[in-house]
């Protein structure tokens, strides 16, 4: 039976639900999540969920094709497979779901949402694997966010697909970039999405980077909050937009932020740039 607090609050009043509704709408509004493109998973604390749902009642369970013992007993709110981000605000119960990984890590219990037979995003393997990697290096980690950021995708067609070169170009586009993502950008070779392989390779990169680009497809971001993760991708996408605007300019690029200036920025803001990107004398 629900306790009084749960009954009074109700899931539609949960702050984490509204964060998902607002963020998915903004991602669609920015043009990053056409149709059913993109997905988000948000690691929740048990007390957060228990304040709005009866955690002792599972609507149904789904067996996982991949064991995630490391996430046993953990709660998430996740976007649904085949769901359009533009519809989340109007029908969150159909487009989203609150889930809990069982104690064996072999299945998930659906506690709310995914109505009409819905299920979590097909990228759930990549999300879970990346959550595991990020939690190993950041105990405060909570968000994995994937979208089809337009200019990041465009840049993967015109720029050398080398991680350090790609990172340096983005750092040179906006003064804030080296401060916001000093750990740089990771790149994977093109792979079929929704597979364990791309999930494993993304998770491996996530041990050292919070941004992983899937060339010609999109970007994965990780963070401790929805705002941080959205802002991380937003900053990289803005830099990519500037790059795409100037790369075809007839007069060519006249100047960029130099390596020394980027190094000075990093020192001023107390961050350590990804090793091997900047050529500066100490």
Secondary structure, DSSP 8 states (H G I E B T S, - for coil): ---HHHHHH-GGG-HHHHHHHHHHHHHHHTTSS-TT--EEEEEE-HHHHHTTS-TT--SEEEE-SS--GGGTT-EEEEEBTT--GGGTTT-HHHHEEEEEE-TTSSEEEEEEE-TTT--B-TTHHHHHHHHHHHHHH-TT--EEEEE--HHHHHHHHHS---HHHHHHHHHHH-TTHHHH-TT-EEEE----TTSHHHHHHHHHHHTT-SEEEETTTEEEEEESSHHHHHHHHHHHHHHHHHHHHHHT-TT-------HHHHHHHHHHHT----TTS-----
